[in-house]
Amino acid sequence: MAALSGPVDPARLEAGLASLRRLGFEPVLAANVLSRDGLFAGGDAERLAAFHRLAADPDLAAIFFTRGGHGLMRVLPALDWDLLRRRPRAYVGYSDLTPFLLELVRRLGLVSFHGPLVAGELARGLDPGEEESLLGALAGRYPAAQPLAGWVREPAPDAPDARGVLLGGCLSLLTATLGTPFAPDLEGGLVFWEDVNEPPHKVDRMLTHLGLSGNLANIAGMIVGQLGNGQIGSGPGQAPDWRAVVGGGVAGFSWPLAWGLPSGHSGPNWTLPVGLPARLDAGGRRLVLGEG
């Protein structure tokens, strides 16, 4: 279990570890999981060294992350990608981990997992859908379908299904990497995104920024997950504002745009295999994972 971002609350960590054990995992903790240095789970050098020691362990089939917050981008340039290539495994996390998960796909050709954090969803306890999704993802049980709530922009009648590699993550992190060597390469992908407590004008700004960067010009489609606030959301009474803000932010594109993916900060947070082929099934109103 790794901590490359923010510091963790000890009680939440213990609750998350208990959930992992109940699911059949035996956690091995990085040396810095309880460290605290201002905004971070230890200084940059401490977080890197602890992560690399964990990643060098040949007996670990998966590495979960304790929490998001902030800090991953500070150490991203110094990660030992050759070590990670020699020890391929499943990596599970999201939020601040978004650039790391995408780099595993781009650099190493791995599938990474946008899924529960130890001191987050695992600490509160996974609901049945979240648990089934996580265990199914780690076991490679694909194809698998995740439901969608509806469409902001429906597929064209002559092309009802969009297909591509599933890419994406937290919207604010997707835009934070623009202009850096870690900017996302989304071409040809089915792009999902989620975020939490971002007001409408910031959602529009981030989508506009991503569009102006050129990264949305040639994607196959977009799927929006949980946003988790009272200003823009997925509830029936919020749908008109939601459609106006998100649809307006990507108004210059014609690819299909779906919403209501059960993934993100506010829950439920089903596990998504980043880098796996997927299909937007218009007729079934679902995202089919592992089926290109």
N, C-alpha and C positions, 0 to 999 in steps of 0.2 A: 504494500500500500504506500503510495507516494504522495508528497506534499510539495508541489512546485509553485503554489500560489499563496493564498492568504492563510493566516493562522487559524487553528481549529479549536473549538470549545471542547475540553476534555470529556464532558458528560455526553455531548453529541457524538464524539468519536467512539466512546464505549458502546453507546446504543447502536451505532452503525456496525461496529465489529460484531456485536451480538447477532444482528440481522444476517451478516455474512456467514457466521458459523451455523445459524439455523438453516441457511440455504445449502450448506454442505462444504463451504470453503474454510480453509485454515489460514487466517491472515498472517502475513509477514510484514512487519512495519519498517518503513524507512526510518533512519536514525533521527530525522528532524520533525517527525509528525507532530510533536508537542512543542516544538520550538516557536518562539515569537520574537520578531525583530520589527517593531513598528507595524507596517502594513502586511508583513510577510511571515511565512512559516520558517523563519531563519533568514540570515543574509543570503545574498545571491550565491556565493561560493558554497555555503553550507547546504542550500537546497540542491544545487547541482551535484555535489559530491554524494549526498545521500541518495539521490535518484540514480546516479550511475552505479553505485554499489548495489542497489536493488535490481537494476536492469541487468547487471552482470550475473545474477543468480540463475543458473541454468534450470533450476527446478520449478520456477514460477511459470505457470501457464497463463496467468493474467495479472495485470497491474491495474488496480482501481485507484482513483484519486480521492483525497479527503474532502476537498472543497474547491470552489472557484475563487471568486474575489478578484484579486489582481496580483500579478507577479510573473506569470508565465512568459510574457514577452520580454522581460528583462533578461531571462536566461536562455531564450530560444536560440540565439546565435551560437551559444557555447555548448549546445547539446552534442553528445557524441553519437552521431548518426551511424557511424560504422559499427559501434557497439550494438545499437538497436537493430541493425541489419543482421548481425551475427546471432542475435537472440530474439527472433520473431515471436510475438505472443499477442494476445488480446490486450488492448488498452481501453479502459472504460472511464468516461468522464464527460464533461461538457462545460458550458459557460466560458470561463477564462481559458480552458483547455482547447477551445476551438482551433486556434492556429496550429497547435501541436497535432491534433487529430488529422487535420488536413495535410500536414507535412508528412505524416506517416503514409498517407495515400500517395502523395505526389513523389516523394523521394524514394520510398521503400516498396511501393506497390502493395502495401498491406491494407486490409480492411480494419478500420478502427471503429469504436463504438461510442456514439453520443448517448450516454446513459447515466444512471444514478450515481451520485456522489455519496461517499461513505458517511460524512457528517451532514448530509442533506437528506435525500429521499430514503436512504437506507436507515438513517437515524430515526426518522418518523415512522418507518415501516412501509414496505411496498404494498400497494393494493394488488389484488389477484391479477389484473391485467398487466401491471408493471412487472410483477414477478415472472409471469409466463413469458413476457416479451424479453426480459433480461436473460433468463435461462435458455430460452429458445435461440437467442442470438449467439450466446457463447457456445451452444451445442451445434450451431450451424444448421438449425432447422429452417431451411428455406426451400421453396418460396413460402412467404408468410405475408399476410395482408394486415394493414392498419387502416382503420376507418377514417374518412374525411367528412367534415360537416357540410361542405358545399363548395361553390365556385364564386370567386370574384370575377373571373373572366373564363367562360366556358371554352372547352376545346372546339376547334373548327369541326363542322359536321363531316368533312371528308377525312379527318385525322383524329378520331375520337380518343386514341391512346397516345400518350407521350412516353418516350423511353429514353433512358440515359443512366449514367452512373450517379448514385445518390451522393450529393455534396452539400456542405453547408454547416450550420451551427448557429451560434449566438450572433445576431445581426450587428451589434455594436463591435464585436471582435472581428467580424468580416470586414467592416469598414476601417477599423483601427489599423489593419495591416496594409491598407492601400498605400502605394508609394514606397513599400519596403520589399526586400527579397522574399518575404513571406506572404505577399499578396495572393489571394486565392485564384487559382486557375479553374474557372467554372465552366469553360466552354464544353458544350454538349451534355452538360449535366442536368439532372433534376435537382434543383436547388431548394433546400428547405431552410427556414430560419425561424427563430423564436427570440424573445427577449423578455424583460420584466420591468415594469414600472417606468417605461419610457413614454413621455407625453406625445401627443399626435405630431407636433411640429418636429420633434427629434426623429420619429419614425420616418416621416416624409424626407427629412434631411438625409438620413442614412441611406434610404432607398435611392434617392436622387444621386447621392455621392457614388453609390455602387454602380448605378446606371451610367453616370458620366465617365466612370473609370474604364468603360468598355467591357467589363466583366459579365454583363447581362445580355450582350448583343446576340450571342449564339448559344444560349442555353435551351434546353428542351422544354422546360416548364418550371414553375415555382410552386412550393407548398409552404404555407404558413402555419406554424405551431402555436403554442400558448404565448400570450403576451402579458397576462397576469396583472392587470390594473383595472381601475374603474373607468378609465377614459377611452381605452380601445380594448375590446375583448371579443369573446366568442359567444356571448350570451345572445338570445334572440332579440332583446331590446337594444343591443349594441351593434347589430349587424350593419345598419345603414351607414353609421359613422365609420365603422371599420372598413367597409367597402370603399367609401370615399377617400379615406386617408391612404390605404394601401394601394388601391387601384390607381389613385392619382399619382402616387410616387413612382409607379412603373407604367405610366400611361403611354409612353412612346414605344412599347413593345407589344407583340401580338401573341406570344406563347401563352398557353393556359396557366391560370393562376387559381390554385385551390387553397382552401383554408380549413382550420379545425383539426389539424394533425395532433393527436394526443401526445405531445412531446414538448418539454420545456420547463422553465423554472416553477411555474405555478401549479403544475400537476394537472392531470397525470403525466408522467414522464416515461413513456415507453421507449425502449432502446432501439436506436437506428443504426444500421451498419453503414458507416461512411465509406464510400469507395466500392460498394456493391451495386451491380446493375439493378434497376428498378423500373416499374411501369406505373404510370398514372392511368388507372382504369376508370374511364369516364362513366361507363354504364353502371358499374358497381359502386361508384363514388368511393374509391379506396386507393391506397398506395400499395402496390404489390412489390415486396422486397425480394430480391434474388431472382428476378424474372425480367430479363432485358428484351 
